[in-house]
Amino acid sequence: MENNIGMQLVDITPPLISKIVEDDRQADAKAVTLAQLAEGESSFANDVVGPGDVLAIRIFEVGVSMFGGAVPGADGSIPAARSQEFEAIPVDRNGSIKLPYIGSLMVAGRTPIEIARMIERGYAPRSQSPQAMVLLKRNLSNTVYVTGDVRKPGRIELSLRGERLSAAIAEAGGTASNAQDILVRLNRSGRVIEERLDRIRVGAPDDIRLRADDIVELIKEPQTYTVFGAATKVTQVTFDQTELSLAEAIARAGGPNDALANPKAIFLFRYVRPADGGESKPVIYRLDLMQPQSYFLAQKFMMRTGDVLYVSNAKINRISKFVGILNQLFSPFITARALSQ
């Protein structure tokens, strides 16, 4: 048989299982994870103001007010302090706001507390002990986008607490699909990292805190394998769980067909990337279910998405097929002869 693609045929044995487990461990250690994305990053605030944000500003004054003087109360007394409220002050594209008697203030990159101190300094020469309160009424600068296979895709505002990835997905309504079938793709400043949703545990290192302008995309990409040959079902099967062993994969396909299959020859086709990161090579793994140890080995051999499982036909099946063909050819004549008698 020609082998022009460098295909290898290997038996599933205990040493092979140990080697695959070790190779997988090394590959996982080299893989870039969401947790590594957050490593080395300096802390950041989710209340920093930027263009497009809207501020609510309230200014308190003592004595004569810049905004209309003192207003007597019902008993004729003059209150010691008054306030002036600006309900919606937009931050322009240059990162500035405008206030009466102060003019333009550059607020981009500052927190509400820092902006309040700026306003107080601006009004100090014109007012007696001015006090300012600044609230971030509409926060467009500190938002993330959650898109894809979620019930409520869109923009999510980040609070001072610092939302984690799982919280943002939950706020977007979660996904209607199984977590095992969803791939989470996070884009941060052009750096993209993907990880399965079922591997992101709440509060775990991969459940990172999001930062402004992060883009979270949930992609439905089920892990599947294909079954051919003398299996009970020739079909494409989804994992529907985090990890799937070869034993479970064979069972989900209905197992070898008792009348057709050769249980001594179960083959699994897979492309395997070498440890040095070179081009993937096709490998065929062979399992003999007539050997008792094979059932234990099949429980430790983990499936990968894209695997092809083939159950070979028994030799006697060729005779059965030939007999079946003869029956199809001659049964009409036998039937006609029986009817004529």
C-alpha positions as CSV (number, residue, x, y, z in Angstrom):
1,M,0.0,0.0,0.0
2,E,1.3,3.4,-0.9
3,N,2.0,5.9,1.8
4,N,2.8,9.2,0.2
5,I,1.8,11.4,3.2
6,G,4.1,9.9,5.9
7,M,1.4,8.0,7.7
8,Q,2.3,6.0,10.8
9,L,0.4,3.0,12.2
10,V,0.9,2.4,16.0
11,D,-0.7,0.2,18.5
12,I,-2.3,1.7,21.6
13,T,-0.1,0.5,24.5
14,P,0.6,1.7,28.0
15,P,3.9,3.4,26.9
16,L,2.0,5.2,24.1
17,I,-0.6,6.4,26.6
18,S,2.1,7.8,28.9
19,K,3.8,9.6,26.0
20,I,0.6,11.2,24.8
21,V,-0.3,12.4,28.3
22,E,3.2,13.9,28.7
23,D,3.1,15.5,25.2
24,D,-0.3,17.0,26.1
25,R,1.0,18.3,29.4
26,Q,3.9,20.1,27.6
27,A,1.6,21.5,25.0
28,D,-0.7,22.9,27.7
29,A,2.3,24.5,29.5
30,K,3.3,26.3,26.2
31,A,-0.2,27.4,25.3
32,V,-1.1,31.0,25.9
33,T,-4.1,31.2,28.3
34,L,-6.4,33.9,29.5
35,A,-4.7,33.9,32.8
36,Q,-1.4,34.7,31.1
37,L,-3.0,37.6,29.3
38,A,-3.6,39.3,32.6
39,E,-0.1,38.7,34.0
40,G,2.3,41.6,34.1
41,E,-0.4,44.2,33.4
42,S,-0.6,47.1,35.7
43,S,-3.8,47.9,37.6
44,F,-6.3,50.0,35.8
45,A,-9.4,52.0,36.9
46,N,-12.8,51.6,35.4
47,D,-13.9,55.1,36.2
48,V,-11.5,57.0,34.1
49,V,-13.3,59.6,31.9
50,G,-13.0,59.7,28.2
51,P,-14.6,61.2,25.0
52,G,-18.3,60.4,24.8
53,D,-18.9,60.1,28.5
54,V,-21.6,62.1,30.3
55,L,-20.9,63.7,33.7
56,A,-23.4,64.8,36.4
57,I,-21.9,67.7,38.3
58,R,-23.2,69.4,41.5
59,I,-21.5,72.4,43.0
60,F,-22.1,73.5,46.6
61,E,-21.3,77.1,47.8
62,V,-21.4,79.1,51.0
63,G,-22.6,82.6,51.2
64,V,-23.4,84.6,48.0
65,S,-23.7,82.2,45.1
66,M,-22.1,82.7,41.7
67,F,-25.3,81.2,40.2
68,G,-27.9,83.6,41.4
69,G,-27.2,84.7,45.0
70,A,-28.7,83.6,48.2
71,V,-32.3,82.5,48.3
72,P,-34.3,83.1,51.5
73,G,-36.2,80.2,53.0
74,A,-39.9,80.2,54.1
75,D,-39.0,81.9,57.4
76,G,-36.9,84.5,55.8
77,S,-33.6,83.0,56.8
78,I,-30.8,82.6,54.3
79,P,-29.4,79.1,54.0
80,A,-25.7,78.8,54.7
81,A,-25.0,76.7,51.7
82,R,-26.6,76.3,48.2
83,S,-26.0,74.0,45.3
84,Q,-26.0,74.2,41.5
85,E,-26.6,71.1,39.5
86,F,-25.5,70.3,36.0
87,E,-27.3,67.1,35.1
88,A,-25.6,66.1,31.9
89,I,-22.2,67.5,30.8
90,P,-20.9,65.7,27.8
91,V,-17.2,65.1,27.3
92,D,-16.3,66.2,23.8
93,R,-14.1,64.4,21.3
94,N,-11.1,66.3,22.6
95,G,-11.7,65.0,26.1
96,S,-12.9,68.4,27.5
97,I,-16.0,69.8,29.3
98,K,-17.2,73.4,29.6
99,L,-18.5,75.0,32.8
100,P,-19.7,78.5,33.5
101,Y,-17.0,80.9,34.8
102,I,-14.3,78.3,34.3
103,G,-14.5,77.5,30.7
104,S,-12.9,74.4,29.2
105,L,-11.4,71.7,31.4
106,M,-9.4,68.8,30.1
107,V,-10.9,65.8,31.9
108,A,-9.9,62.8,29.7
109,G,-7.9,60.2,31.6
110,R,-9.0,61.5,35.0
111,T,-11.4,60.0,37.6
112,P,-14.5,61.8,38.9
113,I,-12.7,62.6,42.1
114,E,-9.9,64.2,40.3
115,I,-12.3,66.2,38.1
116,A,-14.1,67.4,41.2
117,R,-10.8,68.8,42.7
118,M,-10.2,70.6,39.3
119,I,-13.6,72.2,39.5
120,E,-13.1,73.4,43.0
121,R,-9.8,75.0,42.1
122,G,-11.4,76.7,39.2
123,Y,-14.2,78.2,41.3
124,A,-12.0,79.0,44.3
125,P,-11.2,82.6,43.2
126,R,-14.9,83.4,42.6
127,S,-16.7,81.5,45.4
128,Q,-16.5,81.0,49.1
129,S,-15.4,77.4,49.9
130,P,-16.8,75.7,46.7
131,Q,-17.3,72.0,46.9
132,A,-17.9,69.8,43.9
133,M,-19.4,66.3,43.4
134,V,-18.9,64.5,40.0
135,L,-20.7,61.4,39.0
136,L,-20.1,59.4,35.8
137,K,-23.6,59.3,34.5
138,R,-22.9,57.6,31.1
139,N,-19.8,55.5,30.8
140,L,-18.8,54.8,27.3
141,S,-15.0,54.8,27.8
142,N,-15.0,51.9,30.2
143,T,-17.1,49.3,28.4
144,V,-16.5,45.9,26.8
145,Y,-18.3,44.3,23.9
146,V,-19.8,40.8,24.2
147,T,-21.0,39.4,20.9
148,G,-21.6,36.1,19.2
149,D,-23.6,33.2,20.7
150,V,-25.2,35.1,23.6
151,R,-28.8,36.0,24.2
152,K,-28.2,39.8,24.7
153,P,-25.1,40.9,22.7
154,G,-23.9,44.4,23.1
155,R,-21.9,46.9,25.2
156,I,-21.5,46.3,28.9
157,E,-20.3,49.0,31.3
158,L,-17.6,48.2,33.7
159,S,-18.0,49.1,37.4
160,L,-15.4,50.1,39.9
161,R,-15.5,46.5,41.2
162,G,-14.0,45.3,37.9
163,E,-16.2,42.7,36.2
164,R,-14.7,39.3,35.4
165,L,-15.2,37.5,32.1
166,S,-17.8,35.1,33.5
167,A,-19.8,38.1,34.9
168,A,-19.8,39.9,31.6
169,I,-21.0,36.7,29.8
170,A,-23.8,36.3,32.4
171,E,-24.8,39.9,32.0
172,A,-25.1,39.4,28.2
173,G,-27.6,36.6,28.9
174,G,-25.3,33.7,28.7
175,T,-25.4,31.2,25.8
176,A,-28.2,28.9,24.8
177,S,-25.6,26.3,23.7
178,N,-23.7,23.8,25.8
179,A,-20.6,25.3,27.4
180,Q,-18.5,22.5,25.9
181,D,-19.5,23.7,22.4
182,I,-18.6,27.3,22.9
183,L,-15.2,28.9,22.1
184,V,-14.5,32.2,23.9
185,R,-12.4,34.5,21.9
186,L,-11.0,37.6,23.8
187,N,-9.4,40.5,21.9
188,R,-7.4,42.9,24.0
189,S,-5.5,45.6,22.2
190,G,-5.1,43.3,19.1
191,R,-4.0,40.3,21.1
192,V,-6.4,37.4,20.6
193,I,-6.7,34.4,22.9
194,E,-9.2,31.6,22.6
195,E,-10.4,29.1,25.3
196,R,-13.3,26.8,25.8
197,L,-16.1,28.2,27.9
198,D,-16.4,25.0,30.0
199,R,-12.8,25.5,31.1
200,I,-13.4,29.0,32.4
201,R,-14.3,28.5,36.1
202,V,-15.9,31.4,38.1
203,G,-13.1,33.1,40.1
204,A,-10.4,30.9,38.6
205,P,-7.2,32.5,37.0
206,D,-8.7,32.3,33.5
207,D,-11.8,34.2,34.7
208,I,-9.8,37.4,34.3
209,R,-11.0,40.9,35.1
210,L,-12.0,42.8,31.9
211,R,-10.7,46.2,30.9
212,A,-12.0,48.9,28.7
213,D,-12.4,48.1,25.0
214,D,-12.0,44.3,25.5
215,I,-14.0,42.4,22.9
216,V,-15.5,39.1,24.0
217,E,-16.9,36.8,21.3
218,L,-18.6,33.5,21.9
219,I,-18.4,31.2,18.9
220,K,-20.3,28.0,18.6
221,E,-17.8,25.4,17.6
222,P,-18.7,21.9,18.8
223,Q,-15.9,19.3,19.3
224,T,-16.8,16.3,17.1
225,Y,-15.4,13.1,15.8
226,T,-16.6,10.9,12.9
227,V,-17.4,7.2,12.9
228,F,-17.0,5.0,9.8
229,G,-17.0,1.3,9.0
230,A,-18.7,-1.6,10.7
231,A,-20.0,0.4,13.7
232,T,-23.6,0.4,14.8
233,K,-24.0,4.1,13.7
234,V,-21.9,5.7,10.9
235,T,-22.2,9.4,12.0
236,Q,-20.6,12.5,13.3
237,V,-20.7,12.6,17.1
238,T,-20.3,15.6,19.4
239,F,-18.3,15.4,22.6
240,D,-21.0,17.1,24.8
241,Q,-18.5,17.1,27.7
242,T,-15.1,18.5,28.6
243,E,-13.1,15.3,27.9
244,L,-14.1,12.2,26.0
245,S,-12.2,8.9,26.2
246,L,-11.9,6.5,23.3
247,A,-14.0,4.0,25.2
248,E,-16.8,6.5,25.6
249,A,-16.4,7.4,21.9
250,I,-16.9,3.8,20.8
251,A,-19.9,3.4,23.1
252,R,-21.5,6.6,21.7
253,A,-21.2,5.1,18.2
254,G,-23.1,2.1,19.4
255,G,-20.0,-0.1,19.5
256,P,-18.8,-2.5,16.8
257,N,-21.6,-4.2,14.9
258,D,-21.7,-7.8,16.2
259,A,-22.6,-9.2,12.8
260,L,-20.2,-7.2,10.7
261,A,-17.2,-5.8,12.7
262,N,-13.8,-7.1,13.5
263,P,-13.3,-6.1,17.2
264,K,-9.5,-6.8,16.8
265,A,-9.1,-3.9,14.5
266,I,-10.5,-0.5,15.7
267,F,-8.6,2.4,14.1
268,L,-8.4,6.0,15.0
269,F,-7.1,8.5,12.5
270,R,-5.5,11.7,13.7
271,Y,-3.2,14.5,12.7
272,V,-0.4,14.9,15.3
273,R,1.8,17.9,15.6
274,P,5.4,17.0,16.7
275,A,6.9,18.5,19.9
276,D,9.1,20.8,17.8
277,G,6.1,22.5,16.4
278,G,6.6,21.2,12.8
279,E,4.0,20.2,10.3
280,S,1.3,17.8,11.6
281,K,1.7,14.2,10.5
282,P,-1.1,11.6,10.0
283,V,-1.1,8.8,12.6
284,I,-3.3,5.8,12.8
285,Y,-3.9,4.3,16.3
286,R,-5.0,0.7,16.4
287,L,-6.9,-1.0,19.3
288,D,-7.6,-4.7,19.7
289,L,-10.8,-5.1,21.7
290,M,-10.2,-8.8,22.0
291,Q,-7.4,-8.0,24.5
292,P,-8.7,-7.3,28.1
293,Q,-6.2,-4.6,28.7
294,S,-7.5,-2.6,25.7
295,Y,-10.6,-1.7,27.6
296,F,-8.5,0.0,30.3
297,L,-6.3,1.7,27.7
298,A,-9.3,3.0,25.9
299,Q,-10.5,4.7,29.0
300,K,-7.2,6.6,29.3
301,F,-6.9,7.5,25.6
302,M,-8.5,10.9,25.1
303,M,-10.3,11.9,21.9
304,R,-9.6,15.2,20.1
305,T,-11.9,17.2,17.9
306,G,-11.6,16.1,14.3
307,D,-10.7,12.5,15.1
308,V,-11.9,9.7,12.7
309,L,-12.9,6.4,14.2
310,Y,-13.0,3.4,11.9
311,V,-14.3,-0.1,12.8
312,S,-13.0,-2.6,10.3
313,N,-15.1,-5.3,8.8
314,A,-14.7,-9.0,9.7
315,K,-13.5,-11.4,7.0
316,I,-16.6,-13.4,7.3
317,N,-18.5,-10.2,6.4
318,R,-17.2,-10.5,2.8
319,I,-18.9,-13.9,2.5
320,S,-22.1,-12.5,4.0
321,K,-22.1,-9.7,1.4
322,F,-21.5,-12.2,-1.4
323,V,-24.4,-14.4,-0.2
324,G,-26.5,-11.3,0.0
325,I,-25.7,-10.4,-3.6
326,L,-26.6,-13.9,-4.7
327,N,-29.9,-13.8,-2.9
328,Q,-30.8,-10.5,-4.5
329,L,-30.0,-11.9,-7.9
330,F,-31.7,-15.2,-7.7
331,S,-34.6,-14.7,-5.2
332,P,-36.9,-13.3,-7.9
333,F,-36.5,-16.5,-10.1
334,I,-37.0,-18.7,-7.1
335,T,-40.1,-16.8,-6.1
336,A,-41.5,-17.0,-9.6
337,R,-40.8,-20.7,-9.8
338,A,-42.6,-21.3,-6.5
339,L,-45.6,-19.4,-7.6
340,S,-45.8,-21.3,-10.9
341,Q,-46.0,-24.7,-9.2
